[in-house]
Amino acid sequence: MTITLAENYGFCFGVKRAIKIAEENQNAQTYGPLIHNAQEIARLKRDFNVELSENLGVFQPGSTAVIRTHGIPKEELETLHARGVHVVDATCPYVTKPQQICEEMSVAGYDIVIFGDEHHPEIKGVKSYASGAVYTVLDVQELHTLRLKEKVALVAQTTRKVEEFLRIADALIVEHKEVRVFNTICNATFENQDAVRDLAKTSDIMIIIGGKNSSNTKQLHSIALRECPQSHHIESYTELKQEWFDGKERCGVSAGASTPDWIIQEVIDAIKAF
């Protein structure tokens, strides 16, 4: 059986940047999980004593708070600064962009529509920067339930599928006089999704590696399933099952943006052992 890695996979720019920031701030605490990969978070704690806290009250004057890649709500960031906490912002620049757009467009009188999962930490943060009406949707049908003004600004969660984003943009343009569309989907998301789609077309089985709570990894798995029904989303090599590979000749492997190379290599080594 041949094992082929997708042309683009794994750590994106924002995650690499956040990991480097965390490693440079030994003995600090991250406010919320730095990235959506429990094993990498455990490595940071083991090797750099970077702890994880999800309690804002833990951060007191003089302590250091490393802000997660996905960002945090504006009011929580303001609280940390006002409290005298040393804030080290590891928010991905691709996430701060929709934050800025929401803030500016709200001030300019636009209703904000965010394409994304309202329960995802990135969207909770982005949404907090809107000072006026702001709505979160996952599909075109949800638009019909909204009472939007004529001026609408649209942004997207950085890890969503561009095809779905375009359908929402098209629907808004038909119904409203002025629609500002901001494509805030990360370039790495495009590249990883295109690569997994291409690889799945020629594979008998696909293994997608990443955190079970990672939005971009879920998207990769969803795309792979369309082209290769034998596609599996795992977090580590321990979840692999030998029977998945029976009779298979071509195995494709890809990984989410929060998946480090060492986890990917463990999975490949385990597949080779089968």
Backbone bond lengths (Angstrom), bond angles and torsions (degrees), N, CA, C in turn:
res aa  C-N    CA-C-N  psi(-1)  N-CA   C-N-CA  omega(-1)  CA-C   N-CA-C  phi
1 M - - - 1.467 - - 1.524 109.72 -
2 T 1.311 117.02 134.13 1.467 121.19 176.49 1.528 109.43 -91.02
3 I 1.324 115.70 143.01 1.470 122.04 177.34 1.521 107.47 -116.37
4 T 1.329 116.55 123.47 1.470 121.06 -176.78 1.523 110.28 -124.38
5 L 1.325 116.13 127.83 1.458 121.31 174.36 1.522 109.83 -82.59
6 A 1.321 116.63 143.96 1.462 120.89 175.11 1.527 109.46 -60.55
7 E 1.306 115.80 152.97 1.468 119.98 -178.51 1.522 111.71 -61.21
8 N 1.331 116.64 -35.36 1.466 121.84 176.28 1.521 108.37 -129.05
9 Y 1.328 116.94 131.91 1.461 120.58 -176.62 1.531 109.07 -164.33
10 G 1.331 115.13 166.21 1.458 120.99 169.01 1.520 115.48 72.86
11 F 1.326 114.94 -158.06 1.459 122.67 -172.01 1.530 112.84 -44.95
12 C 1.324 115.44 127.95 1.457 121.14 173.51 1.530 108.84 -94.16
13 F 1.317 116.35 175.87 1.464 121.80 -179.58 1.528 111.46 -56.09
14 G 1.333 117.03 -47.43 1.458 120.93 -175.73 1.516 112.79 -62.84
15 V 1.342 116.73 -38.96 1.462 120.91 179.87 1.531 110.45 -71.11
16 K 1.334 116.78 -43.89 1.471 119.80 177.38 1.528 110.24 -57.10
17 R 1.329 115.16 -42.89 1.468 120.57 179.97 1.522 110.58 -62.85
18 A 1.339 117.00 -44.12 1.466 121.14 -177.88 1.528 111.43 -65.92
19 I 1.321 117.31 -41.52 1.462 120.80 178.74 1.527 110.20 -62.33
20 K 1.326 116.71 -43.42 1.467 120.77 179.05 1.529 110.60 -61.45
21 I 1.337 115.99 -43.19 1.468 120.29 179.06 1.524 110.44 -61.42
22 A 1.330 117.11 -43.77 1.464 120.79 -179.76 1.526 111.18 -64.00
23 E 1.334 116.32 -42.26 1.459 120.09 -179.83 1.531 111.71 -64.89
24 E 1.328 116.68 -29.46 1.467 121.34 179.65 1.533 112.15 -81.76
25 N 1.343 116.65 -7.08 1.466 120.74 -179.24 1.527 109.92 -121.55
26 Q 1.332 114.45 60.89 1.454 119.86 179.36 1.530 110.60 -57.75
27 N 1.330 115.49 147.07 1.472 124.01 178.09 1.530 112.63 71.37
28 A 1.341 117.22 9.64 1.465 120.43 177.10 1.524 109.74 -89.08
29 Q 1.330 115.33 -179.93 1.457 121.07 174.16 1.524 108.81 -125.74
30 T 1.315 116.51 141.77 1.459 119.94 172.45 1.523 107.90 -91.78
31 Y 1.327 115.10 141.02 1.461 119.06 175.34 1.524 107.88 -90.34
32 G 1.306 115.06 101.23 1.455 121.51 -172.62 1.527 109.35 85.37
33 P 1.343 117.97 162.70 1.465 120.55 179.20 1.528 110.68 -59.53
34 L 1.325 116.79 125.67 1.462 121.29 -177.10 1.519 111.12 -55.64
35 I 1.341 116.24 -45.90 1.463 123.37 176.06 1.522 107.73 -138.40
36 H 1.324 116.89 170.86 1.462 120.13 179.16 1.526 110.72 -90.70
37 N 1.332 115.22 65.70 1.458 120.44 174.44 1.520 108.09 -153.32
38 A 1.345 115.50 104.02 1.460 121.29 -174.37 1.529 111.94 -62.63
39 Q 1.331 117.82 -34.23 1.461 120.26 -177.82 1.526 111.83 -69.16
40 E 1.329 116.55 -39.13 1.464 119.77 178.38 1.534 110.24 -70.43
41 I 1.326 117.21 -35.58 1.466 120.55 176.17 1.528 110.27 -63.84
42 A 1.340 115.79 -39.25 1.472 120.19 177.13 1.527 110.63 -65.00
43 R 1.338 117.98 -36.76 1.463 121.25 178.07 1.532 110.86 -64.34
44 L 1.342 116.64 -41.70 1.460 120.43 179.39 1.530 110.83 -63.14
45 K 1.311 116.38 -37.90 1.468 119.50 177.49 1.519 110.83 -68.20
46 R 1.330 116.44 -43.78 1.469 120.83 -177.69 1.525 112.34 -67.14
47 D 1.329 117.03 -45.32 1.470 120.69 -171.63 1.528 114.11 -93.35
48 F 1.345 117.01 -23.15 1.468 119.16 -174.06 1.536 112.65 -130.10
49 N 1.335 116.35 4.54 1.463 121.72 -179.51 1.526 111.86 52.96
50 V 1.340 116.40 37.52 1.460 121.49 174.89 1.529 107.18 -92.48
51 E 1.313 115.08 110.24 1.461 121.06 -175.69 1.533 110.51 -87.41
52 L 1.314 114.96 162.66 1.464 122.32 176.21 1.516 108.95 -112.06
53 S 1.339 116.44 129.42 1.465 120.84 173.12 1.516 109.16 -133.60
54 E 1.313 115.54 136.10 1.462 120.63 175.96 1.517 111.41 -110.60
55 N 1.330 115.68 14.70 1.456 122.47 -179.08 1.524 109.23 -111.66
56 L 1.321 116.86 112.53 1.461 121.47 -178.61 1.522 111.98 -59.49
57 G 1.332 116.35 -31.99 1.457 120.77 -177.32 1.515 114.34 -66.98
58 V 1.332 117.19 -17.87 1.467 121.24 -179.87 1.525 111.67 -66.16
59 F 1.327 116.70 -29.38 1.463 121.14 -174.01 1.535 110.04 -85.07
60 Q 1.322 114.16 113.19 1.459 121.78 -177.02 1.530 109.94 -114.06
61 P 1.350 117.54 166.80 1.464 120.20 -178.78 1.528 112.18 -50.58
62 G 1.328 115.38 131.24 1.455 120.57 178.70 1.516 114.68 92.10
63 S 1.342 117.46 -16.88 1.463 119.64 177.72 1.528 109.36 -78.96
64 T 1.332 115.87 167.52 1.462 121.19 -179.34 1.528 109.95 -113.10
65 A 1.326 115.08 128.53 1.468 121.25 177.13 1.520 108.63 -116.99
66 V 1.338 116.25 118.97 1.460 121.43 174.67 1.524 107.44 -92.86
67 I 1.326 116.50 118.94 1.461 120.96 -177.17 1.523 110.44 -77.79
68 R 1.295 116.46 133.06 1.462 123.06 -176.00 1.528 112.06 -60.17
69 T 1.322 116.30 157.87 1.463 122.00 -179.11 1.513 112.34 -55.82
70 H 1.338 117.13 -34.75 1.458 121.79 -175.73 1.520 113.38 -78.29
71 G 1.350 116.86 -7.35 1.453 120.19 -176.74 1.516 111.74 81.34
72 I 1.325 115.80 171.69 1.465 122.08 178.16 1.528 108.02 -134.79
73 P 1.338 117.84 164.47 1.465 119.71 178.21 1.521 112.31 -58.27
74 K 1.322 115.94 146.83 1.462 122.78 -175.60 1.523 112.08 -56.27
75 E 1.326 116.51 -41.89 1.461 119.45 -176.83 1.533 111.52 -67.32
76 E 1.329 117.52 -31.97 1.460 120.10 178.13 1.533 110.63 -71.08
77 L 1.325 116.31 -38.28 1.463 120.17 176.55 1.524 110.24 -63.25
78 E 1.334 117.01 -41.65 1.460 121.44 178.55 1.526 111.29 -64.40
79 T 1.340 116.47 -36.82 1.465 121.04 178.30 1.521 111.13 -63.34
80 L 1.326 116.54 -43.96 1.467 120.44 179.08 1.527 111.17 -60.49
81 H 1.329 116.67 -45.84 1.467 120.47 179.73 1.539 110.55 -63.72
82 A 1.330 116.77 -44.29 1.460 120.73 -178.16 1.524 111.56 -64.59
83 R 1.317 116.39 -28.85 1.462 121.68 -178.17 1.527 112.22 -79.68
84 G 1.330 116.91 -10.55 1.455 120.11 -179.07 1.509 113.72 85.60
85 V 1.332 116.22 21.73 1.464 121.11 176.90 1.534 108.54 -79.97
86 H 1.312 116.54 141.05 1.466 121.25 174.70 1.523 107.46 -78.02
87 V 1.317 116.32 108.21 1.471 121.82 -175.27 1.519 110.28 -96.59
88 V 1.317 115.69 123.83 1.462 122.08 175.21 1.525 106.16 -112.64
89 D 1.310 116.76 108.72 1.457 121.12 -170.24 1.527 111.49 -89.41
90 A 1.325 116.26 108.10 1.465 121.81 177.64 1.529 111.22 -101.02
91 T 1.339 116.92 15.41 1.462 119.77 177.13 1.522 109.80 -58.83
92 C 1.310 116.55 132.54 1.458 120.75 179.80 1.528 109.92 -61.90
93 P 1.329 118.32 134.74 1.470 120.45 177.82 1.529 113.09 -57.24
94 Y 1.316 117.53 -28.37 1.459 120.40 177.35 1.531 111.45 -70.65
95 V 1.339 116.58 -19.06 1.473 121.07 176.84 1.524 110.64 -89.30
96 T 1.332 117.48 -35.98 1.465 118.99 179.25 1.535 111.08 -66.02
97 K 1.340 117.36 -25.71 1.468 120.01 -179.69 1.527 111.89 -61.64
98 P 1.353 120.35 -53.43 1.466 118.40 177.03 1.523 113.38 -63.44
99 Q 1.333 117.83 -28.38 1.469 120.03 174.09 1.526 109.88 -59.37
100 Q 1.328 115.51 -48.52 1.468 120.75 -179.49 1.523 111.56 -63.59
101 I 1.324 116.60 -41.01 1.468 120.81 -179.36 1.517 110.70 -63.29
102 C 1.324 117.23 -44.64 1.469 120.77 179.17 1.526 111.09 -60.25
103 E 1.317 115.95 -41.91 1.464 120.29 -179.57 1.527 110.80 -64.95
104 E 1.317 116.63 -47.58 1.469 121.31 -176.73 1.535 112.07 -69.15
105 M 1.305 117.40 -43.14 1.467 120.75 -178.14 1.531 111.82 -69.66
106 S 1.330 116.74 -33.34 1.465 119.93 175.95 1.524 110.89 -63.33
107 V 1.310 115.68 -45.43 1.465 120.83 178.86 1.532 110.55 -61.84
108 A 1.341 116.43 -32.95 1.466 121.41 -178.71 1.534 112.33 -81.55
109 G 1.333 117.51 0.97 1.458 120.53 174.20 1.517 115.99 93.71
110 Y 1.314 118.06 16.46 1.460 121.90 179.70 1.534 110.64 -93.77
111 D 1.332 116.92 141.37 1.456 120.58 164.30 1.526 106.76 -74.17
112 I 1.322 116.41 142.10 1.465 121.36 -177.31 1.525 109.89 -105.26
113 V 1.321 116.44 130.47 1.458 122.25 171.51 1.523 107.34 -116.15
114 I 1.326 115.26 125.69 1.464 120.92 178.59 1.520 108.46 -111.43
115 F 1.320 116.90 123.10 1.459 121.37 174.75 1.522 108.03 -87.19
116 G 1.339 115.13 107.97 1.455 118.55 -178.38 1.513 111.43 170.22
117 D 1.313 115.91 -176.46 1.459 124.02 -178.22 1.524 108.75 -92.44
118 E 1.327 116.53 114.15 1.465 119.64 -175.11 1.525 112.73 -64.11
119 H 1.336 118.17 -17.09 1.461 121.22 179.66 1.530 112.23 -89.62
120 H 1.328 117.14 -7.65 1.458 120.60 -179.58 1.529 109.33 -76.92
121 P 1.349 117.89 139.30 1.477 119.66 -177.72 1.524 113.62 -58.00
122 E 1.325 117.83 -34.12 1.466 119.72 178.63 1.527 110.55 -60.36
123 I 1.330 116.42 -45.33 1.460 120.75 -177.04 1.519 110.93 -71.22
124 K 1.305 118.28 -36.02 1.464 120.37 176.02 1.528 110.04 -58.78
125 G 1.338 115.57 -40.90 1.457 119.05 178.63 1.511 112.61 -69.59
126 V 1.338 116.93 -47.74 1.474 121.46 -178.88 1.524 110.29 -59.62
127 K 1.316 116.55 -45.17 1.468 121.98 -177.32 1.530 111.53 -60.07
128 S 1.324 116.78 -32.94 1.468 120.65 -175.60 1.527 112.63 -68.80
129 Y 1.318 117.86 -14.85 1.464 121.09 -178.64 1.525 112.42 -86.80
130 A 1.321 117.47 -7.44 1.462 120.96 177.08 1.525 109.38 -84.83
131 S 1.318 116.29 129.24 1.469 120.26 -179.43 1.520 111.73 -94.78
132 G 1.323 118.16 -13.60 1.462 121.93 178.65 1.525 110.89 -113.66
133 A 1.320 115.77 -148.66 1.468 120.85 -178.56 1.520 110.26 -69.08
134 V 1.334 116.07 131.33 1.465 121.35 179.82 1.525 108.93 -141.77
135 Y 1.327 115.90 134.72 1.457 121.96 -176.43 1.529 109.87 -130.89
136 T 1.328 115.64 147.20 1.461 121.38 177.47 1.520 109.23 -117.74
137 V 1.332 116.74 130.18 1.466 120.91 -179.41 1.526 109.69 -132.96
138 L 1.333 115.10 155.18 1.459 121.07 176.50 1.523 112.75 -113.56
139 D 1.349 116.66 -14.09 1.464 118.79 178.37 1.525 109.90 -155.26
140 V 1.329 115.15 171.99 1.468 121.41 -176.35 1.522 111.27 -62.71
141 Q 1.331 117.08 -36.85 1.470 120.45 -177.19 1.526 112.02 -57.97
142 E 1.327 116.47 -34.92 1.462 119.53 -178.26 1.524 111.82 -68.29
143 L 1.329 117.63 -22.50 1.466 120.41 178.64 1.523 111.21 -62.67
144 H 1.341 116.32 -33.01 1.463 120.38 -175.78 1.529 112.63 -67.24
145 T 1.329 116.86 -16.59 1.469 120.41 -179.65 1.528 112.42 -89.90
146 L 1.333 116.71 -4.89 1.467 120.60 -175.18 1.526 111.67 -95.48
147 R 1.309 115.91 147.37 1.463 121.35 174.47 1.528 107.57 -108.78
148 L 1.309 114.32 86.18 1.463 120.72 -174.63 1.519 111.58 -92.82
149 K 1.330 115.01 150.52 1.459 120.14 172.88 1.532 109.07 -75.01
150 E 1.323 116.49 177.77 1.466 120.23 -178.77 1.529 112.37 -71.74
151 K 1.322 116.68 -24.71 1.465 120.73 179.18 1.525 108.96 -100.60
152 V 1.337 115.78 116.82 1.468 121.34 -175.93 1.529 109.70 -130.31
153 A 1.324 115.54 138.41 1.466 121.25 173.61 1.528 108.23 -117.37
154 L 1.322 116.14 133.47 1.468 122.20 -176.90 1.526 110.46 -116.56
155 V 1.335 115.72 129.67 1.464 121.84 172.08 1.529 107.87 -129.34
156 A 1.338 115.91 169.62 1.460 119.79 -177.66 1.520 111.20 -131.38
157 Q 1.324 115.02 149.02 1.458 120.64 167.24 1.530 107.41 -57.93
158 T 1.309 117.34 140.08 1.465 120.69 -169.72 1.519 114.19 -65.20
159 T 1.338 117.91 -16.62 1.466 120.27 -173.42 1.529 113.54 -112.51
160 R 1.324 118.11 14.57 1.472 120.13 -177.78 1.528 111.05 -82.50
161 K 1.353 114.77 170.75 1.466 120.93 178.46 1.524 109.58 -81.41
162 V 1.326 116.41 132.65 1.461 120.92 -176.50 1.530 111.45 -66.15
163 E 1.333 118.43 -32.88 1.467 120.74 -179.46 1.530 111.33 -61.16
164 E 1.331 116.12 -41.08 1.464 120.58 179.69 1.528 110.44 -70.53
165 F 1.319 116.28 -37.17 1.467 120.97 177.62 1.527 110.66 -61.32
166 L 1.316 116.99 -42.58 1.467 121.54 -179.51 1.525 111.46 -65.51
167 R 1.334 116.94 -36.31 1.470 119.22 178.09 1.530 111.12 -63.98
168 I 1.326 116.94 -39.39 1.466 120.79 178.30 1.523 110.20 -68.63
169 A 1.331 117.16 -41.35 1.466 120.60 177.84 1.529 110.67 -61.00
170 D 1.320 117.93 -44.64 1.469 122.19 179.59 1.527 111.14 -59.99
171 A 1.341 116.06 -43.47 1.463 120.23 -178.88 1.529 111.40 -64.60
172 L 1.309 117.25 -39.47 1.470 120.89 179.69 1.528 110.91 -67.92
173 I 1.315 116.89 -41.10 1.468 121.13 -178.16 1.522 111.03 -62.92
174 V 1.314 117.33 -36.36 1.467 121.49 179.30 1.526 111.34 -66.76
175 E 1.335 117.17 -36.04 1.463 121.58 -170.36 1.527 114.72 -95.03
176 H 1.338 118.34 -15.51 1.458 119.75 -172.08 1.529 111.47 -130.84
177 K 1.330 115.23 148.89 1.467 120.93 -173.82 1.518 112.52 -71.02
178 E 1.322 116.12 -38.06 1.463 119.08 -178.28 1.519 109.77 -131.80
179 V 1.328 116.55 116.52 1.462 122.02 179.95 1.526 108.82 -128.15
180 R 1.305 116.30 121.75 1.464 122.04 175.45 1.532 107.15 -100.43
181 V 1.315 116.47 117.96 1.463 121.99 -177.63 1.523 109.38 -106.94
182 F 1.319 116.66 120.68 1.460 122.26 179.41 1.527 108.61 -115.26
183 N 1.312 116.48 111.37 1.456 120.42 179.79 1.531 108.81 -79.25
184 T 1.318 115.83 97.32 1.466 120.82 -177.51 1.526 111.71 -104.15
185 I 1.318 117.68 16.34 1.465 120.83 174.10 1.522 108.13 -73.23
186 C 1.325 116.64 131.78 1.459 122.56 -174.54 1.532 111.47 -65.88
187 N 1.339 116.07 141.43 1.466 120.77 177.52 1.520 112.21 -57.49
188 A 1.333 116.79 -38.87 1.463 120.13 179.78 1.523 110.86 -63.62
189 T 1.327 116.55 -32.32 1.461 120.58 176.83 1.521 110.02 -63.63
190 F 1.348 116.54 -47.32 1.466 120.55 176.42 1.521 111.24 -54.28
191 E 1.331 115.61 -50.95 1.461 121.02 -174.05 1.524 111.61 -64.63
192 N 1.335 117.19 -43.54 1.457 120.49 179.68 1.528 111.63 -65.91
193 Q 1.338 116.36 -39.63 1.457 119.92 -179.44 1.523 111.24 -68.05
194 D 1.326 117.00 -42.75 1.476 120.05 177.36 1.523 110.70 -62.40
195 A 1.327 116.14 -41.44 1.459 120.24 -177.46 1.525 112.01 -67.03
196 V 1.330 117.24 -40.75 1.468 119.42 -179.23 1.522 110.19 -70.54
197 R 1.321 117.49 -33.84 1.469 121.26 177.19 1.532 110.56 -63.25
198 D 1.316 116.01 -46.04 1.468 120.52 -179.39 1.525 111.49 -64.20
199 L 1.333 116.19 -43.47 1.459 119.99 -177.73 1.524 111.53 -68.62
200 A 1.326 116.86 -38.59 1.478 120.54 -178.54 1.527 111.70 -63.21
201 K 1.326 117.11 -30.95 1.470 120.96 -179.51 1.523 112.46 -62.98
202 T 1.322 117.68 -25.62 1.463 121.38 -176.33 1.529 112.41 -113.62
203 S 1.329 117.32 13.52 1.470 120.90 -176.24 1.523 111.47 -113.69
204 D 1.343 115.47 148.84 1.466 121.62 174.18 1.523 110.87 -85.69
205 I 1.330 115.33 -25.90 1.461 121.54 179.94 1.526 108.09 -148.74
206 M 1.329 116.33 142.12 1.458 121.89 177.35 1.524 109.13 -122.49
207 I 1.319 115.62 135.33 1.465 122.22 174.20 1.521 107.64 -115.00
208 I 1.330 115.95 118.49 1.463 122.34 179.79 1.526 107.75 -109.49
209 I 1.322 116.70 120.86 1.465 121.40 -172.29 1.528 110.15 -106.72
210 G 1.322 116.10 129.95 1.465 119.88 177.49 1.508 111.52 166.10
211 G 1.332 115.36 166.78 1.457 120.81 -179.43 1.520 112.22 -58.33
212 K 1.326 116.57 142.77 1.465 120.82 -179.70 1.532 111.76 -67.07
213 N 1.331 116.68 -19.75 1.463 120.62 177.37 1.529 111.95 -101.62
214 S 1.331 117.09 13.31 1.468 121.86 -179.78 1.519 110.29 -87.46
215 S 1.332 116.55 116.49 1.464 121.08 -178.09 1.519 111.74 -61.18
216 N 1.335 116.97 -45.38 1.464 118.36 -175.57 1.525 111.62 -68.90
217 T 1.353 117.62 -30.98 1.468 119.97 177.14 1.529 110.13 -70.04
218 K 1.321 116.86 -39.05 1.464 120.01 176.18 1.523 111.09 -60.71
219 Q 1.328 115.95 -39.21 1.466 120.09 178.60 1.528 110.36 -64.32
220 L 1.330 117.25 -43.04 1.461 120.67 178.06 1.525 111.13 -60.51
221 H 1.320 116.02 -42.98 1.466 120.21 179.14 1.524 111.24 -63.21
222 S 1.323 116.24 -42.06 1.463 121.08 178.92 1.523 111.31 -61.17
223 I 1.335 116.53 -42.77 1.466 121.26 179.30 1.523 110.40 -66.06
224 A 1.328 116.82 -43.45 1.461 121.18 -179.90 1.525 111.14 -61.04
225 L 1.335 117.21 -40.66 1.467 121.57 -178.80 1.524 112.31 -60.38
226 R 1.321 116.78 -33.85 1.466 119.99 -179.32 1.523 111.53 -63.07
227 E 1.318 116.55 -34.79 1.461 121.15 -176.01 1.527 112.50 -99.63
228 C 1.321 116.22 -25.22 1.467 121.20 -176.59 1.530 108.48 -140.89
229 P 1.336 117.91 100.06 1.471 120.89 -176.63 1.525 113.97 -58.85
230 Q 1.335 117.14 -24.61 1.456 120.51 177.99 1.534 109.69 -90.80
231 S 1.313 115.54 64.21 1.470 122.29 179.49 1.521 109.08 -115.51
232 H 1.330 116.54 134.48 1.464 121.32 -174.69 1.528 110.47 -129.17
233 H 1.330 115.64 136.37 1.464 122.89 177.54 1.527 107.83 -102.23
234 I 1.329 116.93 117.66 1.458 121.58 -179.97 1.529 109.86 -128.59
235 E 1.331 115.47 159.15 1.467 120.29 174.53 1.518 111.54 -97.27
236 S 1.331 117.19 -31.65 1.466 120.18 -178.33 1.523 109.79 -150.93
237 Y 1.323 114.16 169.59 1.469 120.23 -177.85 1.529 112.54 -61.67
238 T 1.340 118.17 -23.07 1.468 120.93 -177.86 1.523 112.69 -65.22
239 E 1.334 117.70 -16.86 1.467 121.21 -179.60 1.530 113.09 -88.70
240 L 1.328 116.89 -9.85 1.462 120.28 -179.72 1.527 110.78 -65.54
241 K 1.335 115.96 144.98 1.460 121.75 176.68 1.530 109.02 -124.32
242 Q 1.315 115.58 129.47 1.455 120.12 -173.82 1.521 112.10 -59.88
243 E 1.340 117.01 -34.79 1.470 119.35 -177.63 1.527 113.27 -64.85
244 W 1.356 117.15 -20.94 1.462 119.27 176.55 1.529 111.43 -58.90
245 F 1.324 116.07 -30.10 1.466 120.95 -170.63 1.535 113.33 -97.84
246 D 1.334 116.79 -1.84 1.465 119.82 -179.76 1.530 110.27 -60.95
247 G 1.301 116.75 125.03 1.457 121.83 176.91 1.519 114.89 77.56
248 K 1.332 116.97 2.71 1.465 120.22 -178.59 1.539 109.91 -89.67
249 E 1.322 115.83 143.33 1.463 120.91 -179.88 1.524 113.39 -111.71
250 R 1.343 116.46 -27.43 1.473 120.01 -175.95 1.528 109.47 -130.74
251 C 1.323 115.61 113.73 1.471 121.67 179.27 1.525 109.41 -108.70
252 G 1.325 116.12 123.52 1.454 121.56 175.65 1.521 110.22 -100.88
253 V 1.324 116.54 143.82 1.470 121.46 -178.97 1.527 109.43 -130.39
254 S 1.326 115.58 133.31 1.457 120.77 171.83 1.526 108.34 -141.07
255 A 1.319 116.34 171.74 1.464 120.10 -176.20 1.512 110.45 -149.90
256 G 1.320 115.37 149.43 1.454 121.86 179.02 1.518 112.30 -70.04
257 A 1.312 115.30 169.18 1.468 121.91 -173.64 1.523 113.13 -68.04
258 S 1.335 118.15 -13.90 1.465 120.96 179.81 1.526 112.46 -105.38
259 T 1.320 116.93 13.54 1.463 120.75 -176.12 1.530 110.96 -100.00
260 P 1.344 117.81 116.38 1.470 120.30 -178.24 1.532 112.15 -74.03
261 D 1.324 115.64 159.44 1.462 121.73 -177.67 1.524 112.21 -60.29
262 W 1.336 117.78 -34.52 1.465 119.03 -175.69 1.530 111.75 -66.85
263 I 1.326 117.57 -31.78 1.468 120.23 176.42 1.529 110.10 -72.20
264 I 1.331 116.35 -41.22 1.465 121.22 178.14 1.529 110.18 -59.72
265 Q 1.341 117.00 -43.13 1.469 120.74 -179.46 1.519 111.42 -65.95
266 E 1.336 117.46 -37.77 1.464 120.13 176.63 1.522 111.04 -59.69
267 V 1.345 116.10 -41.18 1.471 120.22 179.70 1.524 110.27 -65.52
268 I 1.309 117.17 -45.58 1.473 120.61 -179.09 1.530 110.67 -62.22
269 D 1.323 116.47 -42.44 1.473 120.08 178.56 1.521 111.49 -62.06
270 A 1.338 116.59 -38.61 1.467 120.32 179.56 1.528 111.27 -67.85
271 I 1.318 117.03 -39.42 1.471 120.85 177.72 1.525 109.87 -64.49
272 K 1.327 116.90 -42.10 1.467 120.42 178.23 1.523 110.57 -61.31
273 A 1.329 117.07 -37.00 1.467 121.11 179.96 1.524 111.42 -63.97
274 F 1.342 116.64 -34.39 1.468 120.09 176.40 1.514 109.90 -61.83
